[in-house]
Amino acid sequence: MLPIIKKVKLPENNFPCIWQTVIFRNYGFVSTDNIASVLKCSSDVVLSEAKRLGLDNVIYDENWIKLGYMTVIRNNWFLLPYNQLLVLLGFSQEKLDFILKNEDFFGEKLGSFKPELEEVTYTPLNKEQIAETEKIARIVACGYRDGFAKKFSFFDDSCKEKGFLQDRSGVRIVHGYLTPCGDVFSEDSEKYMPDALLQEYAQKGINGVWVHAMLSVLSPYPFDKSQSDDYKQRRVALQKLVDRCAKFGVKVYLYLNEPRGIAVEKLGDFKHLAGRIENGVASLCFEHKEVQDYLYNAVKDLFESVKGLGGCFTITMSENQTHCHFRQGNNCPICGGVSSEEVTSRINNVILKAVKDSGSNAEVIANLWGWSTYMGWTEEQLINGIDLLDKDVSVLCVSEFDLDIEKGGIKSRIIDYSIANPGPGEIAKKSLTFAREKGHKTYAKIQVNNSWECSAVPYLPVFDLTYEHLKNLTEIGVDDYLLTWTQGGYPSPTMDMIADYSSQKENFSLSSWYDKYFGEKSKEVQRAVDKICSAFREYPFSIQNLYLSPRTLGLANLWDKAPSEKSSTMVCYAYDDYKNWIGPYPLEVFISQYNKLLTKWKEGVEILEKINDNQLIDELLTYSKVAYCHFYSDLLQTEYSYKKSMQDKNGIDELLIKEKGLSLELLALLKKSPFIGFETSNHYFYTERNVVEKLINITRLQTEI
């Protein structure tokens, strides 16, 4: 079922006609014929009007519907009603529904609703509209003056090896930089895990990749057999991925979040298995032997069939509805009296037995994300849950969980996703130490390269912060890592540093690594990185800011003249909801911290600019500048939203000028790298088209405010 349709205040239009916005956002991304079908006009009209808007040099790229459909959906969510959106994409309603539900909570990122919209159709422009369009075309021509890096041109056989191949110990698992988050094995793995990327991973010391996996499409699913119709074909695809990765010394790990809930109406003869019910979805109560047997058989059969899997890791307290205790508030009449730690540990133990009985040497790793106060657990429950795990289950914790921080005099605590604040936190220390003492192999989940702190660049040059985190983990006996969630999988210099550290430990020298990697410029690079790391420590970290602030889309956030009156959504639309995204910081502290960050960050950038005479340093400089644009735009939109809410027009002109300058700077940077703005669970957050629309947007506001 698609998200509900809701009447909300719509964004202001930056073009004379709404249909022009449709053409501007989609020309070159979807076929001209599809745009024409949406607007109920001829393809010749679309071509003519695109030319009038200054888009005549844009070439259609079919990769957008294959590899960048989330970008297209996001750009049109507040523009086209469902029926026209489906025509534009060429998708069935079922396909769109699957994407929104299964592509890493994409529907929630869009707000969990569809705005009520009228159909958009073409009508000829009048003289005033033509004159206004000519002004817009001049802005577009300025924005598109030079060529941009070709999107999706990520890794191919021409990729140069940048790492240093050597014997390296330890386990380092990443999510593939291009790996999708939905029905992964319905696709050929060469599309999202090309040999060139695997070669880069091998050069950087990566020896594991993880992928999302749903048992209902990889093994027979008795509760709704239609879900597993093509499970054999998917296993073939998985086996191919395993075999291809093995050639590069890389193992494949499956992320299992099971047993998944099922819509009540699909239970049929299995209604007696229903436990907790939420929003029409029933958890399969794990007290039933049928459910335990299903999980055991599905895992055993999968690991028997697919040879050479490195293992799997589980999350058993989860955002997805799985067993009845997946969150607090269990209303199941059968298992309500059973503790959460009993159920979650038993699920891990059943999976371990299934893997062992399959004859596989694969590892089972229990990711304790959610075994925490964040999900309503006590520390006693956490320790008890670890104690109930079979000793052959490895234990993984989010390293920085429960880390106390203080920024600008405001104290808070980290849950996840911080590079700026090296862990481990106290709970992670206790959990991993206790698990090791009980005989478990232990892993730390850390976030390298980037995080939701700034996910629009492949990596941030903050090597010293990662090094500090690694040393802290060594002190508690942790040597193996899950290095990324969906973001952070780029084969970066950071990964090479981690691999060197893993193999050398007490003999590792960060300065020597800089010398190895950056040669004669190593001292200057290290000085620049030190400045950037110092800046990053000032970032006013909070989960609210990670998820709700304008920073993720950055300059692709369009500004409205009037308050938008909507709540921010996760890593997507920020609107004017600044009170939520600055929390827990008072506005003046938030602004002060960002000013400290920007001042120090710029000092690091200036050092890199002075020594920029090779490709690797230019890469550091480019991504540092892009990140700076994101942080600065976050600050500017916060100030803009605040001033609007207070009806304070003083200084708004200056904010518009600064935002326009940043937009022009980002446009220049977008010419240098196709990796800018891409993150696999969101596709491209923005392209040069979005940034040019921001220029149009700011120009309009400058004339109206």
N, C-alpha and C positions, 0 to 999 in steps of 0.2 A: 504494500500500500504506500503510495507516494505521500510525502509530507502534506499536512493540511494547508488549505489556502486561507490566508489571513489578510484582513484589510489593515494596512499600515501606511504611514506616511512614506511616499515614494521619494527617491533621490531627485534632485533638481536636474533638468536636462541641460546639457551644454551646447546643444545644436539647435538650429531653428526648428527642426522636426524630429520627432522620436525615430522615425524610420531612418534618418541619417545616422543616428546613434547605432542602429542595428547594422547598417552597412559599414560604418567606421570600425566597429568592434569585431566584425566577422569577415570582412573582405580579405581573402587570402588564407583564412583559417578554415573556412568551409567552402564548398563549391558555390560558384555563382548561381547555378541552377537552384540550389537549396535556399539561398538567400532570396532569390526571385520567387520561389514557391511560398516562402514565409510572407513576403510583402505583397504577394498577388500582383506581380508585374513581370515584365519580360527580363530575360538575362541581359539584353542590350541596355535596358534602363539601369540595371544594377551597375553595369560597366561604366555607363555614362556618368552616373551619379558618384561612383567611386572616384572617377577621374576628376570630377568637379571638386571633390573633397581633398584632392592632392594625392590620391592613392594609386595613380595610374602605373607606377613602377613596381607595385607590389605583386609578387608571384604567388600563386596558390600552392600551398604545401599540404598534401594529404596526411602528413604525419600528425597534424593537430587532432584529427578525429581518432586516429589510432593510438597516439601516445600522449596527447595533451588535452584530452576531452574535458578534464576537470577545469582547466583554464577556461575553455569555451563555456562550460556550464556556469562557472562563477561570473564570467563577464556578462552573462545574459539572464542571470537569476532574477534580477529586479527589472528586466527589460521585456521579456517575452513570457506569455502564459504557457502552461504546460503543452497545449496542443501545438503551438508554434515552435516551442523549444525542441520538441521531438522531431518535427519536420526539419528544423535546422540541423540537428545532429544526425538525423537518419537513424534514430534509435527507436526501439519498441518501448512501451511503457515499462515492461518487465525488466529490460536492460537498464533503463534509467533508475528504476527502483533498486536493483541489485547494486549499482554503483553507489547510490546514496547511502545504502545500509551497510555495505561491506568494504568499501574503500576507506578504511581507517576513519570511520565516523564522519564521512564527508557531508552527509545530510545535516548532522549537528553543526558542523562548521558553517553551513549556510543558514543556520538559525532554527532548524527543525520545522520550518514552515515555508510555504511559497507565497509571496505577496500576491494579493489580488490585482490582476492586470487586465487591461483591455487589449484586444488584438491590435497589432500594429500593421498598417497597410500603407502602401505608397500613394501619395498625392503630389501633383506637380507643385514646384515652388513658385511663390509670387516674387515680385521684384525686390521687396525688402529682404526676403529670405535668401534670394540669390546674392544680394550684396553682402549679407552677413556671412554666407557660405564662402564668399571670396576672401573675406578676412581670415576665416578659419583655415582655408587652403594655404594661405601664406604662412601661418604658424606650422601647419603640417609640412610644408615644403622645407621650412627651416629645420624642423626636427628630423626629417628624412634626408638631409643634405648628403650624407655619406652612408656607405654600406654598414650594416650591422653583422655581428657574428651570426652565422646560420644556426638556427635553433635545432636541437636534437643531434648536432654533429659532435657527439661526445667522445666515443672511443672507436678507433678503427685500427687497421693494421699499420698505419703510419705513426701511431702513438709512439713517442720516444720513451725509452726506459729512463726514469729519473732516479730510481732507487739504487741500492747497493745490495746485491744478492750475497747472502752469507748464511752460515748455520745459526739458526735462532731458536731458542727454547721457549716453552710456554704456549698457552692457547690464547689466540686473539681473534674473536668472532665479530663480524660486522654485518649489517644489513646491506645488501647490494645497492650501490648508488642509484641504479635504474630499476630495481626490482619492484614490481607492483605489489599492492597490498590487498588485492581482492582474490579472484580465482586464478592464482598464479600459474597453475599447471595446465590451464587451458591454452597457454601460449607456448611457443617455442622459446626455450631459455636463451638461445643465441641472440634474441632481440633485446633482452634485459641483462644478460650476463655474457657479453661477447668475450671471445678469447683475449682480446686486447686488454679488457678490464681485469680479467683473471691474471694475466701476465703482470699487470701493474700491481695487483694485490700481492702476488708472489714476491715481487721485487720489494714491496714494503713490509714483508714479514707477516701478512695476514694469512692465517691458515684455517679459517672457518667463515662461512657465510650462513646467515639465518634467513628463513623465508616463512611467511604466514602459511599455515596449513589448516584446513578444515577436514576433520575425519569423514564428515558426511559426503564429501566429494572424492575422497581418496580410498574409502573402504565401503563395503556394503552397509547401507543404512536402513535398518528394518522398520524404523518409525515413519519414514516417508521415502519409499524406495526410489521415487523419481529423482531425488537429490543425487543419488549415486549411480545414475544411469551410465555415466561415462567414466566411472572411476578407473577402469583398466587403462583407458587412453591417458588419463592424468598420471597414472603410475609410470607409464612408459616415458612421459615427459619428465617426470621427476628422476627416473633412472638415468635418462640422458644428461640431466643437469649434474647428478652425482658423478657420473663417469667423466664428464667434461672437466668438472672442478678437480677431480682426482689427478688429472694430468699435470696440474699446477700445484699439487700438494695442499689443496684446499678441501676441507670437508663441509658437508651440507648438514645444517641443523634445522629441524622443524619447530616452529613456535606453535604449541598446542594449547588451546584455551577451551577445554572440554570437561564434561559433555555439554554441548550447546543446547540452549532452550529451543523449543519448537512451538509454532503457533497452535493454540488449543484446537482450532478446527481441523488440524491435520493429524491429530492424535489417533483418531479412529478407534481401532481395537486396543489401543494402548493408553486409554484415558486413565486407567488405574495407576499409571506411572507418574502422572502429573503431581508435582509438589507445589512449590511456590509459583504463584501466577501473578504476572505484572503486565498490564497493557496488552492483554490477549495472548501473551507468550508464557508457556509453562516450562518450568525447570523439570528435568527428569530426575526425580528424587533418588539420590545415591544410596538410600537405604534398601532399595529394591535390588535383588540379586540380578534381575534382568538387565538393569542399567549397568551394574558392575560388569556383568558378562559382556554386554555390548562394548564397553570401553576396552576391556581386555582383548576381546576378539578382533576389534577394529585395529588396534595398535599392533597386536601380534601378527595379524595377516599382512599389514602394511610393511612391517620391518622384515618379515619373511620374504615378501615379494621384491622389495627394493633393496638391492645389495649395496653395502658400502656406506650407508648413512652414518654421519658422524654422531648423530644423536638428536635429542629434542630438548627443548626447555618449555616449562609450563608456567602459566600464570593462573592461579586458582582463586584469588580474590580479584575481581575484575570489573571493568566497565561493561563488558559483554554479559548478557544473562546466560549463566551456565548452571551449576548446581544450585540447590536451594539456599546455600549460605554464601552465594557470590558477593553479597553485600549484607550489611546489618538489616534487621527488620524482617527476618524470615517468617512467613506465615504458613509454612507447610505443616499440616497436622501430623505428619509421620515423623519427620526428622527435627521438628522444632526444639526438642529437648536435647538433641545431640549438639556438642560444641562445634564451632566453626573449624577449630584446629584439628579435630578428629576427622571431619569430612575431607578437608583439603589435604591433609597428610595421607589419608587413605587413597585418594585419587592418584597422588604421585606414586604411591607404593604399587597400586594396580598397574599403572603404566610401566613402572620398572619391571614388574614380574612379566608383563607381556613382552617387553623388549628382550629380557633374558631368555624367556621360553621360545622366542623366535629364532634363537641361535645367533643373534646379532651381537656384536661387541659395542654397539652404540651406547652413548652416555645419556643418562636422564638427569636433567638439571632442573631443580625446583627454584624458580624465580620467586622470591618472597615479596615482590611488589604487592602491596595491599595487605600483607600480614603486619599491619601497622595501625597506629592511632588514626592515621588518615582514613582508614576504612573501619574504624571502631574497635580494633583489637587492643588489648592491653599487652604490656610487655611480658606478663606472665603467659598469656596465650601464645605469643610468638615463640618464646623459649620452649613451651610445651609442644607446640607444633613441630619444631625442629627435632625435638626428642622423639616424637612419634614417627619420624621419617626413617625408612630403611637406610642403613648405613651406606649403601651403595648409591643412594640418591645424592648427587652433588647439590650444593646449596649456593645460590646466587642472591646477592643483595644490591639494591641501588646504593652506591657508596655514599653519596652526599645526603641521604635521607637523615632527617633530624639534626642537621648541622645548624648550630646557632650562628647567626650573623648579625652585624650591626652596621647600618649605613646612615650617615648623617644623624647619629644619635638615636635612630629608630631600630629597635631589636625585633628580629623575626626568625623564622626557622624554615629551612629548605625541605622540600619534599622530593624534588627530582629536577633533572635537566639544568644543571649549572656547571659551567666550565670556569666562570669567574670566581667561584668559591670552592677551592679544592677540598674534597672530603678526606677521610670518611667521617660521617656523623656518629654520634654516640650509639644510637641503636644499631647502625650497621656494624660498628666495632664489636658490640656485645654479641650480635647475631653470628657474625663470621667467626669470632673467637670461640664461641660455644660450639658452633658446628664443627670447626676443626678439631676441637678437643674431643668431640664425639665420634671422630673418625671420618667425617665427610670431606670430600674435596670441595674447595671453596672458590667462588668466582666473585668479582666485583663488577657491577654494571657501572661504567663511567661513560661520560659523554665526551667524545673527542671531535676535533674539527669544528663542529658547530653544534648548536642546540637551539631550542626555541628562543634563547637569548638573542640569536641572530641566525636564522636558518636559510637566508637567501644567498649566502655565499658558500662555496664548497668547503672552505675552511678559514678560520681566523688564525692569524699568526701569533698565537699565544702559547708557544711551546713551553715556556717556563712554568706556566700554571699547570699544565698537564704533567710535567716532570715532578712538580711538587706533590701532585695528587698520587703519582706512582710511588714516590718515596714514602708517603704516609701509609699507603697500603702495604708496602713491604714490611713496615714495622709491625703489622698485625698478621703477617704470614700469608698475604694474598699475592699470588703471582700470575693468575689467569683472569682474563677479562672478556666481558661482553662490552665492546667499545662503542656501540651506537644503538639508538633506536632507529626509526626509519630515516632520520636525518643523520648526516655525519659519515656516510659511506664512501666519500671521495678518497681515492688513493693518494694521500697527501704526505708532505714531509713529516707531519706529526706521527703518522703511523710508522714511518721508518725509525723515528726516535724511540717510540715505544718498543719496537722490536729489538733495537740495539740495547735498550735498558734491560729488557727481559733476559737477554742472553748474557749480559755483563754484570748486572746488579752493582755490587760495591766497587767494581772496577770501572763503572760507567762514568764518564765525564761529559757533562752537558756542553762545556766549552769545546771539547774535542769533537763532539757531534756537530756543532756549528762549523768547526773547521772542515770537517769531512764534507758537509753538505753545501756550504757556501764559500769555501775556499778563501781567497785573499780578502773577501769582503765580510768574513764571518764576524769580526769584532763590531763593525758598524751595524750589521744585521742584528746582532745580539743586543746592542744598545737600543736600536729601534724597537725590538720586541719587548725589551724591558719597559719602555715607555708605554707601549700598548697594553701590556699586562697590568701595569700600575693603573692605567686608565680604566681597564675592564673591572678591576676590583671596586671601582666607585659605582658601578651599575646598580641602580636601585632595584635589586632583585625581589620579585614576588611571583607567585603562580599567576596572580591576576594580570600582572604586566606581561608575563610570558605569553599567555593565551589571548588576552583581550585588547592589548594595546595596538596602535597603528603600525608598530615597528615591523611586523611580519610582511605586510604588503607594502610598507614604506610609502614611496611616492606614488604608488598606484591608488592610494586612498584618495578619493575625490572629496573635495570640501564643499559643503552646502552653505548658502548664505544664512539660512535659518537653521536652528537646532533640529537634528534629525529625529529625535524622540524615540530611538530604538536602543536596545541593549546590545553591547558588543557580543560577537560570536567567536568561538575558539579559532585562533590563528586565521581569521578571515576578515569579516567586516567590523571595523572599530566604531564607526559612526561618530557620535560626540560624547560617548559614555566615559569621559575622562575620570569621573569619580570612582568608577570601578577599576580602571586600569592603573591608577596611581597607588591604589591601596597596598600596604597599610601606611603609606607615606603621606604626610601633609603636603599640599601642593608646593609650598615653598621649598621643602626638603627635596622633593622629587626633582624640581627644576634645578636646585643647587647641585644635586648629585650628577645630573646629566651635564651640567656645565663643567663640572670637574672632569668627567669622563671625556667630553669633547675636547677640552683644552689639552689634556695629556695625550689623547689619541692623535691629535693633530701634530704634536711634537714628534711622535713616532713616525707618522707619515712623512713629515718633512725630512727626517733622516734618510728614509728609504728613497725619497725623490732625489737626494743628492748623490746616491751611490747606484742609481738605477742604470745599469749598463748590460744586463743580461736577462734572459727569459725568466729565470726563477725568481729573481728579485722583482722584476716587473709584475709577476704573478702575485707576490706578497703585497706589493704596492696597490695593485688593482683591487684585490679583495679587501684590503684595509680601507680603501677609499669608499667602496660600496657599503661596507659596514658602517662607516662614518655617516654616509648619507641616510642610512636607516635609523641610526640613533638620533641624528639631528632632526629628521622628519618627525620622529616620535615626539620629541620635545616641542617642535613647532606646532604640531596638531593639538597637543595637550594645551598649549597656551592659547591657540585659536579657539578651541572648544570652550575653554574657561571664559575667555573674553565674551564669546557669544552668550554664554549662559548668564553672565553678569551684565549683558547689554553695554559692555564697555568697548567702544570702538577705537579707543586710543591704542595705537601701536599695531592695529590689524594690517594697515598698509605695509608696514615693515615686515610683518610675518609673511605676507603674500610675496613680497620681493625676495625674501630669503628662500621660500619654498620654490619659487620659480628658478632661482639660481641653482638650487640643489637638483631640480629636475633636469636642467641643462647639463649639469655635471654627471648625473647618472646616465643620461643619453650617450654622452661621450664614452663612458665606461662600458656601456653595453655593446660597443663596437669591438671590444677587446676579447670577450669570452662568451661562449654559448652556455657556460655553467651558471652565470649570474641569474638569480631569480628562480632556479630550479630546485625542487625538493620532491622526491619520488611519491610521497603520499598526497601531494597537492599539485603535482606537475609544475608548470611555471606560475609562480605567484604573479608575475607580470612580464610583459614584454615592452619593447620600445613603443608599441602602439598605446599601451596604457599610460606610459609616461608622457607621450605627446598629448593624449587626451587631458592629462593633468595640466599641461601648459595651456590648453584651450580653456580648461576649467578655471585656472588662476586668472587668465586674461579676462574672462567674463566677470569674475568677482571684483577685479580691479576697477571695472567700469560701473559696477552696481553698488558697491559698498561705499 
